[in-house]
């Protein structure tokens, strides 16, 4: 095995994992807030450091992971993730517990992923989207649990027709996917309960 | 030789990841009970194994932990869980509600309003609000899936038929964000209004029953009731005998065998703070 697979993980796995989880938990419980990631990783490109940190925190041998074509095409990425997490790869997006997406702008639509069932809505895919920014993209207005009145988030790049896709995701509640937006050094989350509208309409 | 050296916060990392994933799903589906692979803990079921596992999965070295048992910081369950986390995670502990970043609780919500960034971890014995009405998990799961909660309203109605009012005084069912009916754990219904639109994150752990559920901050939590029998909380005629507080939840303390008794704050931190002010 090449050393590139072995290096680049958390320097202090226990405490780094805890710190990243708390950032993600805070982001998930207060959608739209941007939570700084204190701990970093150094994964092979095009996997981003923040998305990799989230994956290392949450994925293991129990969670099939799906990689988008941009990540799947790079052998060092899947080898690195396999070594660091032990997670198996999902054959289809509908089998995935987590999906890592390096190029959200060209990603497949949200309804391709596991949505959970009406009995077990928790059996759905959590999407980890690599974005370049959480503040300089198109402005989204967010409402729902975790948000006192309304808040704004401006992530980019985002999937095509995201607001319409998200409306359909809302309509499937309690089924649906949850999204973790991983930007450089920070995360924000969009749980399935968050209602999104665009300001320019 | 130090033979008893544990991983930080006792649990192994794979267990923490599993619990963390369940917590994220629970937050994303408010009020829905997420199954999780509950572990055996170094304490019996019924002593807060669910709450302890949730706390162990979220706690970090910078957290300040408070543990209460029926509102009190100084009873067996609270003291031993606090000591447990001091030992296995070496975290700071407090009895002051305002200073804590994580508050693990057995059956009370502190009187002092919680703030943003605080996490309230409940120890839950029976997470399924419909369990005593329908013992089969397959059926209660279907009822949640179909949002079929008529049975719960029948139960509350039977209270009224029998007692003239809704006699349920603790573990009073709530509806979260207009969707899932949830058991707030056996807190007195006095505390139900504090759950509604709370700025704090509320996490619920049931160890024996292997369920985790959550109420995110600023989420609708409505106690079930009827138009002609609206939800109401307990009221007390006397103030706390120690600090004089009114509008708080009081415990009855028996003083002798001749009927002597007093009513005091169940929230010991609140009571101490009030006495310090006077």
Contacts between the chains, C-beta under 8 A, distances in Angstrom:
chain1	res1	chain2	res2	distance
A	13	B	13	6.8
A	14	B	7	6.6
A	14	B	8	4.9
A	14	B	13	6.4
A	15	B	8	6.8
A	15	B	60	7.1
A	15	B	61	6.7
A	17	B	13	6.6
A	17	B	16	7.3
A	17	B	17	7.6
A	18	B	8	7.5
A	18	B	9	7.8
A	18	B	16	7.7
A	18	B	58	7.9
A	18	B	59	7.6
A	18	B	60	4.7
A	19	B	60	6.3
A	21	B	16	7.9
A	21	B	20	5.0
A	21	B	57	7.8
A	21	B	58	7.2
A	22	B	58	6.6
A	22	B	60	6.1
A	24	B	24	6.8
A	25	B	20	7.5
A	25	B	23	6.4
A	25	B	24	6.7
A	25	B	27	7.1
A	25	B	58	6.6
A	25	B	201	7.7
A	26	B	117	7.8
A	28	B	24	5.4
A	28	B	27	4.8
A	28	B	28	6.5
A	28	B	216	7.9
A	29	B	27	5.0
A	29	B	201	4.6
A	29	B	214	7.7
A	29	B	216	4.6
A	29	B	217	6.0
A	30	B	116	7.9
A	30	B	216	7.5
A	30	B	217	6.1
A	57	B	17	7.2
A	57	B	20	7.2
A	58	B	17	6.1
A	58	B	20	6.4
A	58	B	21	5.8
A	58	B	24	7.6
A	59	B	17	7.7
A	60	B	14	5.8
A	60	B	17	5.4
A	62	B	14	7.9
A	62	B	18	6.7
A	63	B	21	7.3
A	97	B	21	7.8
A	117	B	145	7.8
A	118	B	145	4.1
A	118	B	146	7.5
A	119	B	141	5.2
A	119	B	142	6.9
A	119	B	144	7.9
A	119	B	145	4.7
A	120	B	35	7.9
A	121	B	29	5.4
A	121	B	32	6.2
A	122	B	22	7.6
A	122	B	25	4.1
A	122	B	26	7.9
A	122	B	29	6.5
A	122	B	32	6.9
A	122	B	34	4.8
A	122	B	35	7.6
A	124	B	25	7.9
A	126	B	24	7.0
A	145	B	30	5.3
A	145	B	177	5.5
A	145	B	216	4.5
A	145	B	217	7.9
A	145	B	218	6.6
A	145	B	219	4.1
A	145	B	220	7.8
A	146	B	27	7.7
A	146	B	216	4.2
A	146	B	217	5.5
A	146	B	218	5.9
A	146	B	219	7.0
A	147	B	218	6.0
A	148	B	197	7.8
A	148	B	199	7.8
A	148	B	217	7.9
A	148	B	218	4.7
A	173	B	179	7.3
A	174	B	29	5.3
A	174	B	32	6.1
A	174	B	179	6.6
A	174	B	180	7.6
A	178	B	24	7.2
A	178	B	25	7.7
A	178	B	28	4.6
A	191	B	27	6.4
A	191	B	28	3.7
A	191	B	216	7.9
A	192	B	28	5.5
A	192	B	29	7.1
A	193	B	28	6.6
A	193	B	29	7.5
A	193	B	30	6.6
A	193	B	177	6.7
A	193	B	216	7.9
